[in-house]
C-alpha cells in the first residue's frame, strides 16, 4: 500500500525533526520526507494538518489483566486501545490471576499476543516466582 501523509507535524527525536512535513510511504516503508511531495497515482492521501506524525510509541506500563481478570481488560482490547492511541508496543504488568511469575503464564501471554494483538506485547514478570507477587522473607 502506498500512502502520502500531507502537512502533519512530524516529530522524530532520533532524527532531530520537529516540523510540518509530508511523508511518503511506499510498500510499507518510508520513502521520502519533505515539503510539497506529490502522491503516486495509486497512493491514498491523508490530510494530517493539525495532527502529529511520530514513530510508533511504546507504553512501558499497561495493565492487560489477562489471564484471570479479563473482565477488567484483556490482551485484545488493550492492544486495540494502544493501537488507536498511536502505540506500536506495550509492556504489560504482571498483575494477573494467577500472577505472571513463571514460564507457562509468560508463554500464554506472548503467544496470545502474537496470534491476536494489533501491537507488540511484551510481558512483565514478577521477580519472585511462586510468591504470588510477595517478596521473599517473613511473608513466606
PANU-826222 format. One line per field, with one value per residue: x, y, z of N, C-alpha, C, O in turn; residue number from 1; residue in three letters. Coordinates in steps of 0.02 Angstrom, whole numbers, padded with zeros to 5 digits. Each point is the difference from the previous one (the first is absolute). Layout:
# residues N
npx X,...
npy Y,...
npz Z,...
capx X,...
capy Y,...
capz Z,...
cpx X,...
cpy Y,...
cpz Z,...
opx X,...
opy Y,...
opz Z,...
i NUM,...
aa ALA,...
END
This chain:
# residues 140
npx 00042,-00067,00095,-00097,00098,-00109,00102,00039,-00057,00074,-00044,00096,-00043,-00058,-00099,-00031,-00074,00002,-00047,-00028,-00047,00068,-00095,00103,-00108,00104,-00100,-00074,00025,00054,-00082,-00100,00093,-00107,00061,-00107,-00002,00066,-00110,00047,00030,00093,00043,00022,-00096,00099,-00108,00108,-00056,00096,00047,-00026,00102,-00048,00100,00019,-00108,00062,-00070,00058,-00091,00017,-00103,00082,00071,00076,-00060,-00095,00064,-00016,-00029,00101,00048,00002,00033,-00085,-00058,00051,-00010,-00097,-00015,00047,-00047,-00084,00054,-00017,-00075,00112,00014,-00010,-00002,-00012,-00079,00079,-00038,00063,-00078,00096,00039,00005,-00025,-00068,00075,-00028,00024,00101,00023,-00037,00058,00092,-00014,-00024,00085,00066,-00046,00019,00101,-00055,00003,00085,00005,00015,00060,-00087,00102,-00078,00018,-00108,00078,-00098,00038,-00018,00104,-00022,00007,00096,-00022,00004,00016,00104
npy -00059,00044,00043,00056,00001,00030,00042,-00104,00000,00033,-00092,00057,-00033,-00091,00047,-00016,-00084,00099,-00076,00105,-00101,-00009,-00060,-00012,-00033,-00043,-00030,00081,00042,00017,00053,00035,00063,00031,00078,00009,-00060,-00050,00026,-00085,-00030,-00059,00102,-00062,00056,00017,00027,00021,00047,00047,-00048,-00072,00041,-00094,00018,-00099,00017,00050,-00088,00078,00057,-00106,00044,-00071,00003,00011,-00075,-00048,00066,-00102,-00044,-00035,-00101,00038,-00106,-00073,-00031,-00077,-00107,-00051,-00037,-00100,-00097,-00034,-00060,-00083,-00056,00013,00074,-00111,00071,-00107,00066,-00005,00101,-00093,-00041,-00033,-00003,00103,-00107,00000,-00084,-00067,00034,-00019,-00105,-00025,00038,-00052,-00094,00012,00021,-00084,-00060,00044,-00017,00087,-00040,00072,-00112,00092,-00095,00054,00016,-00070,00081,00013,-00045,-00005,00094,-00053,-00016,-00100,00086,-00014,-00100,00100,00061,-00025
npz 00000,-00078,00042,-00013,00056,-00008,-00027,-00014,00096,-00078,00049,-00019,00099,-00029,-00024,00107,00014,-00051,-00067,-00030,00020,-00090,-00002,-00043,-00010,00006,-00042,00025,-00100,00097,-00056,00041,00003,00011,-00054,00036,00095,-00076,-00010,00058,-00104,00018,-00017,00091,-00017,00050,00013,-00019,-00085,00034,-00090,00084,-00024,00037,00049,-00048,00025,00078,-00004,00057,-00034,-00033,-00009,-00026,00085,-00081,00062,-00037,-00063,-00046,00098,00035,-00010,-00105,-00005,00002,00090,00064,-00033,00028,00105,00025,-00034,00067,00077,-00073,00063,00010,00084,00021,00087,-00031,00045,00078,-00031,00013,-00069,00043,00106,-00046,00028,-00092,00002,00085,00103,00044,00033,00103,00089,00037,00060,00109,00071,00031,00083,00102,00044,00045,00104,-00011,00001,00063,-00002,00049,00042,00041,00076,00025,-00068,-00057,-00044,-00097,-00040,00049,00070,-00057,00042,00051,-00094,00028
capx -00042,00036,-00035,00031,-00026,00015,-00005,-00002,00059,00042,00044,00042,00059,00060,00024,-00002,-00051,-00061,-00027,-00054,00028,-00037,00034,-00021,00012,-00007,00008,00009,00062,00006,00042,00021,-00025,00015,-00057,-00028,00008,-00055,-00022,-00005,-00070,-00035,00008,-00051,00026,-00029,00014,00019,00007,-00022,00010,00069,00024,00057,00015,-00044,00012,00006,-00025,00035,-00036,-00071,-00033,-00043,-00039,-00013,-00060,-00035,-00040,-00019,-00059,00027,00037,00036,00053,-00028,-00028,00054,00040,-00039,00003,00067,00006,-00040,00035,00064,00052,00015,00025,-00018,00027,-00054,00019,-00017,-00056,-00049,-00020,00056,00053,00049,00064,00032,00005,-00063,-00044,00032,-00011,-00070,-00008,00037,-00032,-00065,00013,00025,-00055,-00060,00007,00016,00064,00047,-00013,00055,-00027,00035,-00005,00021,00069,00002,-00045,-00034,-00018,-00060,00016,00028,00073,00021,00016,-00046,-00068,-00007
capy 00059,00063,00049,00066,00037,00070,00057,-00014,00019,-00059,00004,-00059,00021,-00035,00035,00072,00029,00025,00050,-00022,-00031,-00054,-00064,-00047,-00070,-00043,-00071,-00006,00031,00072,00012,00070,00047,00066,00045,00001,-00063,-00020,-00068,-00045,-00009,-00051,00014,00032,00062,00019,00068,-00003,00067,00004,-00065,-00022,-00059,-00020,-00072,-00036,00012,-00059,00009,-00049,-00017,-00011,-00052,-00039,-00041,-00065,-00038,00000,00059,00026,00044,00068,00014,-00058,00014,00025,00068,00044,00011,00044,00067,00026,00017,00060,00057,00010,-00042,-00061,-00050,00009,-00048,-00011,-00014,-00069,-00004,-00046,-00052,00003,00049,-00021,-00011,-00061,-00005,-00019,00059,00045,-00028,00012,00071,00014,-00036,00031,00065,-00011,-00024,00041,00071,00047,00032,-00044,-00005,-00028,-00023,00012,-00059,00009,-00021,-00051,-00054,-00040,00040,00038,00071,00022,-00004,-00054,00023,-00019,-00016,-00066
capz 00000,-00002,00042,00008,00057,-00018,00044,00072,00039,00007,00059,00006,00037,-00023,-00059,00016,-00044,00029,-00047,-00043,-00060,-00032,00009,-00051,00017,-00058,00019,00072,00024,-00013,-00059,-00005,00049,-00025,-00009,-00067,-00035,-00044,00012,-00057,-00023,00039,00071,00041,00027,00065,00021,00070,00027,00070,00033,00009,-00034,00040,00001,00046,00071,00042,00068,00041,00061,-00013,00041,-00045,00048,-00030,00016,00063,00017,-00065,00005,00006,-00062,-00023,-00049,-00062,00008,00017,-00060,-00044,00028,-00011,-00071,-00014,00028,-00033,00029,-00038,00047,00070,00047,00049,00069,00018,00046,-00028,00047,00047,-00012,-00051,00032,-00025,-00072,-00031,-00005,-00047,-00067,-00017,-00018,-00062,-00057,-00014,-00031,-00068,-00042,-00004,00017,-00054,00017,00036,00072,00039,00063,00063,00042,00069,00012,00052,-00022,00050,00059,-00017,00001,00064,00005,00045,00069,00053,-00022,-00026
cpx 00044,-00043,00039,-00036,00022,-00006,-00005,00062,00039,00048,00038,00065,00064,00031,00002,-00049,-00060,-00025,-00057,00029,-00051,00043,-00027,00022,-00015,00015,00017,00063,00001,00049,00027,-00034,00018,-00063,-00023,00008,-00062,-00016,00005,-00073,-00039,00001,-00064,00031,-00038,00021,00012,00011,-00028,00010,00075,00014,00065,00019,-00049,00019,00002,-00025,00029,-00038,-00075,-00026,-00048,-00041,-00017,00062,-00031,-00043,-00025,-00061,00022,00032,00029,00050,-00029,-00026,00054,00044,-00037,00002,00068,00009,-00038,00034,00069,00057,00010,00025,-00023,00035,-00051,00028,-00024,-00057,-00058,-00018,-00004,00052,00048,00069,00034,-00005,-00067,-00046,00031,-00011,-00071,-00010,00033,-00033,-00067,00010,00024,-00056,-00054,00009,00020,00067,00046,-00017,00059,-00026,00045,-00010,00023,00070,00005,-00048,-00029,-00022,-00063,00012,00029,00076,00019,00017,-00052,-00069,-00003,00050
cpy 00062,00054,00065,00035,00072,00047,-00013,00025,-00064,00011,-00066,00021,-00034,00034,00076,00037,00021,00057,-00029,-00024,-00049,-00063,-00049,-00070,-00041,-00072,-00009,00030,00075,00010,00072,00042,00069,00042,-00004,-00065,-00016,-00073,-00041,-00013,-00049,00013,00029,00062,00017,00071,-00001,00069,00002,-00064,-00014,-00063,-00020,-00073,-00033,00012,-00066,00018,-00055,-00021,-00005,-00058,-00038,-00052,-00070,-00043,00018,00059,00035,00045,00073,00023,-00066,00020,00032,00071,00050,00017,00045,00072,00032,00021,00063,00063,00012,-00041,-00062,-00056,00018,-00053,-00009,-00019,-00070,-00006,-00038,-00052,-00066,00052,-00027,-00005,-00064,-00003,-00016,00060,00050,-00024,00010,00071,00014,-00033,00030,00067,-00008,-00019,00052,00075,00041,00034,-00052,00002,-00034,-00016,00016,-00060,00017,-00028,-00057,-00056,-00038,00038,00042,00075,00025,-00006,-00058,00028,-00024,-00018,-00067,-00024
cpz 00000,00033,00001,00057,-00009,00059,00074,00034,00014,00058,00004,00034,-00024,-00061,00010,-00046,00042,-00044,-00041,-00066,-00030,00009,-00052,00020,-00062,00022,00074,00029,-00017,-00057,-00001,00053,-00025,-00006,-00073,-00039,-00041,00012,-00064,-00016,00044,00075,00031,00029,00064,00015,00075,00031,00071,00040,00008,-00041,00035,-00015,00049,00072,00038,00070,00043,00063,-00015,00042,-00045,00038,-00026,00009,00067,00018,-00064,00001,00008,-00065,-00023,-00054,-00062,00008,00018,-00060,-00050,00024,-00012,-00073,-00017,00025,-00030,00029,-00042,00045,00070,00042,00056,00068,00019,00049,-00031,00053,-00037,-00021,-00053,00032,-00023,-00076,-00034,-00010,-00050,-00072,-00023,-00025,-00067,-00060,-00018,-00035,-00072,-00047,-00012,00009,-00061,00011,00030,00074,00033,00069,00058,00045,00071,00010,00050,-00018,00059,00061,-00012,00007,00065,-00002,00046,00068,00047,-00024,-00037,-00046
opx 00050,-00061,00062,-00060,00060,-00050,-00020,00052,-00019,00040,-00030,00046,00054,00059,00016,00015,-00025,00012,-00009,00033,-00051,00061,-00060,00058,-00054,00052,00041,00013,-00025,00058,00057,-00057,00058,-00054,00041,00005,-00056,00045,-00020,-00044,-00060,-00020,-00035,00058,-00062,00059,-00046,00031,-00057,-00018,00041,-00043,00049,-00040,-00028,00059,-00029,00023,-00015,00028,-00038,00038,-00058,-00051,-00044,00054,00032,-00048,-00002,-00011,-00039,-00010,00010,00004,00029,00017,-00002,00022,00031,00008,00006,00026,00024,-00012,00036,00058,-00049,00003,-00004,00015,-00015,00048,-00047,-00006,-00052,00030,-00048,00002,00016,00039,00044,-00037,-00013,-00030,-00036,-00015,-00012,-00031,-00030,-00007,-00016,-00036,-00022,-00001,-00032,-00045,00034,00026,-00021,-00009,00016,-00039,00059,-00052,00046,00019,00054,-00057,00034,-00028,-00017,-00044,00022,00027,-00038,00017,-00024,-00036,-00052,-00004
opy 00004,00001,-00001,00014,00015,00000,00045,00010,-00041,00047,-00053,00024,00030,-00009,00037,00054,-00038,00058,-00061,00037,-00015,00003,-00014,-00013,00003,-00014,-00041,-00007,00021,-00021,00012,-00013,00014,-00020,-00006,00003,00018,-00042,00024,00009,00009,-00044,00040,-00001,-00002,00016,-00010,00005,-00021,-00003,00028,-00044,00037,-00037,00034,-00004,-00050,00048,-00059,-00036,00048,-00043,00018,-00022,-00033,00018,00030,-00008,00062,00040,00046,00057,-00045,00058,00048,00044,00057,00057,00042,00047,00059,00055,00041,00054,00044,00009,-00031,-00058,00059,-00055,00047,-00039,-00026,-00050,00028,-00001,-00011,00022,-00060,00047,-00026,00038,00026,00008,00029,00040,00016,00011,00030,00032,00006,00017,00037,00020,00000,00039,-00024,00033,-00055,00053,-00057,00039,-00018,-00032,00040,-00049,-00029,-00002,-00013,-00030,00042,00038,00057,-00044,-00017,00059,-00057,-00036,-00015,-00057
opz 00037,-00006,00006,-00004,-00001,00036,00037,-00031,00042,00000,00011,-00032,00004,-00013,-00046,-00024,00041,00014,-00003,-00036,00030,00004,00000,00013,-00028,00028,00018,00059,-00052,00003,-00019,00020,-00015,00022,-00046,-00062,00019,00010,-00054,00043,00009,00039,-00030,00020,00002,00000,00039,00053,00012,00058,-00037,-00005,-00004,-00029,00043,00017,-00021,00030,-00010,00041,00009,00021,-00006,-00026,00029,-00025,00044,00037,-00003,-00046,-00013,-00022,00041,-00019,-00027,-00040,-00023,-00009,-00033,-00040,-00016,-00013,-00039,-00026,00022,-00018,-00022,-00022,00019,-00024,00036,00006,-00029,00035,-00018,00054,-00037,-00058,00001,00000,00033,-00031,-00054,-00053,-00040,-00044,-00059,-00052,-00044,-00053,-00060,-00047,-00044,-00058,-00053,-00017,-00045,-00045,00018,00029,-00016,00029,00001,-00002,00009,-00031,00009,00025,00050,00046,00042,00021,00004,-00034,00046,00007,-00004,00034,-00029,-00024
i 1,2,3,4,5,6,7,8,9,10,11,12,13,14,15,16,17,18,19,20,21,22,23,24,25,26,27,28,29,30,31,32,33,34,35,36,37,38,39,40,41,42,43,44,45,46,47,48,49,50,51,52,53,54,55,56,57,58,59,60,61,62,63,64,65,66,67,68,69,70,71,72,73,74,75,76,77,78,79,80,81,82,83,84,85,86,87,88,89,90,91,92,93,94,95,96,97,98,99,100,101,102,103,104,105,106,107,108,109,110,111,112,113,114,115,116,117,118,119,120,121,122,123,124,125,126,127,128,129,130,131,132,133,134,135,136,137,138,139,140
aa UNK,UNK,UNK,UNK,UNK,UNK,UNK,UNK,UNK,UNK,UNK,UNK,UNK,UNK,UNK,UNK,UNK,UNK,UNK,UNK,UNK,UNK,UNK,UNK,UNK,UNK,UNK,UNK,UNK,UNK,UNK,UNK,UNK,UNK,UNK,UNK,UNK,UNK,UNK,UNK,UNK,UNK,UNK,UNK,UNK,UNK,UNK,UNK,UNK,UNK,UNK,UNK,UNK,UNK,UNK,UNK,UNK,UNK,UNK,UNK,UNK,UNK,UNK,UNK,UNK,UNK,UNK,UNK,UNK,UNK,UNK,UNK,UNK,UNK,UNK,UNK,UNK,UNK,UNK,UNK,UNK,UNK,UNK,UNK,UNK,UNK,UNK,UNK,UNK,UNK,UNK,UNK,UNK,UNK,UNK,UNK,UNK,UNK,UNK,UNK,UNK,UNK,UNK,UNK,UNK,UNK,UNK,UNK,UNK,UNK,UNK,UNK,UNK,UNK,UNK,UNK,UNK,UNK,UNK,UNK,UNK,UNK,UNK,UNK,UNK,UNK,UNK,UNK,UNK,UNK,UNK,UNK,UNK,UNK,UNK,UNK,UNK,UNK,UNK,UNK
END
